[in-house]
Structure formats: structure tokens, C-alpha cells
Amino acid sequence: MKIILGADHGGWQMKKDVTEWLKENGYEVKDVGAVEEKKDDDYVDFAMLVAEEIQGGGEAKGVLFCKNGFGMVMAANRFTGVRCGLGFDKRAVEKGRMDDDINCLAIPSEYVDIYKAKEMISVFLKTDFSGEERYKRRLLKLASIK
């Protein structure tokens, strides 16, 4: 599975740490930036790069990092086919995958430590969509919104 990572200055260090951890665990990782901690960068730029990579469907999943996560979620969800959720604990992330088939996860680095981030990312990558009819129906309705 290919994992696309992106972060602004607020999530840059956490992304850097997670990148190495994912590679050590055998994942194919594409880091779309930021490549350095630059205080005046904008989360929107990195959310767009990740969303463009995953919006076509397929196996790739995105993980975004910033201070509070909300901006990343808002930006990524503007792309057709991207379903980005905010990760705050592993149970919520599990439900986001099982019920809502999220394909992108935003991590709020100011509110979770690296251990919790890794825990949530692990759940995100290993949990499958349940495929229950009611969830499929809801995803079809969501996809029809323009």
C-alpha cells in the first residue's frame, strides 16, 4: 500500500518521524512536503498535494499533519473522492475506516504525541471498510454532492 504524507510547519517534525517508522514497517511512502520547517508555509498547499494523489481511488491513502488538523481536513475534503477524517484517538479512526471509508487521516500534532499518532495511523492502515449496505448508501449520497 502506498502512503502519501504531507505536513505544514506545524506537523513537519511528526511527519518526519512517522515517515521513517512507516518505511521501517514496509510501507511505500511518498512525502509531498514540507521538506523543511518553514513558519510561513500554508497547510492548504500540502493538503492539495496529498488529495490530488489519492482522489482517483485505488489503494493509496493519505496522512496529513498540522497543529490542529482542521484546516487539513477542510482542504482535503474539497477534492472529489477524498474522505478525510480528523484523528483524535484510535477508536474514532477505526470507526472512520469501518463506517465512512476514510482514505485520508489528519493528525493534530499539537494535541497528540508521536506514540498516539503512530497508533492511529496503524489502525487507519490496517482497518478495512465494513462494506455494510447502509454505509455504502451513505457514501453514494456523499459522492453525489457537488
C-alpha positions in Angstrom: 0.0 0.0 0.0 1.2 3.5 -0.9 1.0 6.1 1.8 1.1 9.8 0.8 2.3 12.2 3.6 2.0 15.9 3.8 2.5 18.5 6.5 2.9 22.2 7.1 5.3 23.6 9.6 3.1 22.6 12.5 3.3 18.9 11.6 6.6 18.8 9.9 8.6 17.1 12.7 5.9 14.5 13.4 5.7 13.7 9.7 9.4 13.3 9.6 9.3 10.8 12.5 6.3 8.9 11.0 8.0 8.6 7.6 10.9 6.6 9.0 8.6 4.5 11.1 6.3 3.6 8.1 9.3 2.8 5.9 10.7 0.5 8.7 7.4 -1.3 8.7 7.5 -2.0 4.9 5.1 0.7 3.6 5.8 2.6 0.4 5.9 6.2 1.4 5.6 9.3 -0.8 6.4 12.5 1.1 5.0 15.6 -0.7 6.4 18.1 1.8 7.1 20.2 3.5 10.7 19.3 3.2 11.8 21.8 5.9 10.2 23.6 8.8 9.2 26.9 7.3 6.9 29.0 9.6 5.1 30.9 6.8 4.0 27.9 4.7 0.3 27.1 4.2 -1.4 23.9 5.1 -3.6 24.2 2.0 -0.7 23.6 -0.3 0.2 20.3 1.3 -3.4 19.1 1.7 -3.9 19.7 -2.0 -0.8 17.7 -3.0 -1.9 14.7 -0.9 -5.5 14.9 -2.0 -4.5 15.0 -5.7 -2.6 11.8 -5.2 -5.5 9.9 -3.6 -8.6 11.3 -5.2 -8.6 8.8 -8.1 -9.3 5.9 -5.7 -7.1 2.9 -5.6 -5.1 1.7 -2.7 -3.2 4.9 -1.8 -4.0 6.5 1.5 -3.1 10.0 2.7 -1.9 11.2 6.1 -1.7 14.9 6.8 -0.1 16.6 9.8 -0.6 20.2 11.1 -1.1 21.8 14.5 -4.9 21.3 14.9 -5.8 19.2 11.8 -9.0 21.1 11.0 -7.6 23.1 8.1 -6.1 20.0 6.5 -9.5 18.2 6.7 -11.3 21.2 5.2 -8.8 21.5 2.3 -8.5 17.7 1.5 -12.3 17.2 1.6 -12.8 19.7 -1.3 -11.4 17.1 -3.7 -13.7 14.6 -5.3 -13.3 11.1 -3.8 -11.3 12.2 -0.8 -12.8 11.4 2.6 -10.5 12.9 5.2 -11.2 12.5 8.9 -9.6 14.1 11.9 -7.7 11.6 14.1 -8.0 12.1 17.9 -8.0 8.5 19.1 -7.7 5.0 17.7 -11.3 4.1 18.2 -12.5 7.1 16.2 -10.1 6.3 13.4 -11.2 2.7 13.4 -14.9 3.8 13.1 -13.9 6.3 10.4 -12.4 3.5 8.3 -15.1 0.9 9.0 -18.2 3.2 8.6 -17.1 6.1 6.4 -14.2 4.5 4.4 -11.9 7.5 5.1 -8.9 7.4 2.8 -7.1 10.3 4.4 -6.3 11.0 8.0 -5.4 14.3 9.5 -3.3 14.3 12.7 -3.3 17.3 15.0 0.3 17.3 16.2 -0.4 19.9 18.9 -2.8 17.6 20.6 -1.4 14.1 20.2 2.1 12.7 20.8 4.1 10.6 18.3 3.0 7.4 20.1 -0.7 8.1 19.7 -0.1 9.3 16.2 1.5 6.0 15.2 -1.2 4.1 17.0 -3.9 5.9 15.0 -2.0 5.6 11.7 -1.6 1.8 12.3 -5.3 1.4 12.9 -6.0 3.6 9.8 -3.8 1.4 7.6 -5.0 -1.9 8.9 -8.7 -1.4 9.2 -11.0 -2.2 6.3 -14.2 -0.6 5.3 -17.1 -2.8 6.6 -19.0 -2.6 3.3 -22.3 -2.7 5.1 -25.2 -1.6 2.9 -26.1 1.4 5.0 -22.6 2.7 4.8 -22.3 2.1 1.1 -25.6 4.0 0.7 -24.3 6.9 2.7 -21.1 7.1 0.7 -23.1 7.1 -2.6 -25.1 10.1 -1.3 -21.9 11.8 -0.2 -20.4 11.3 -3.6 -23.4 12.8 -5.3 -23.0 16.2 -3.5 -21.4 18.7 -5.9 
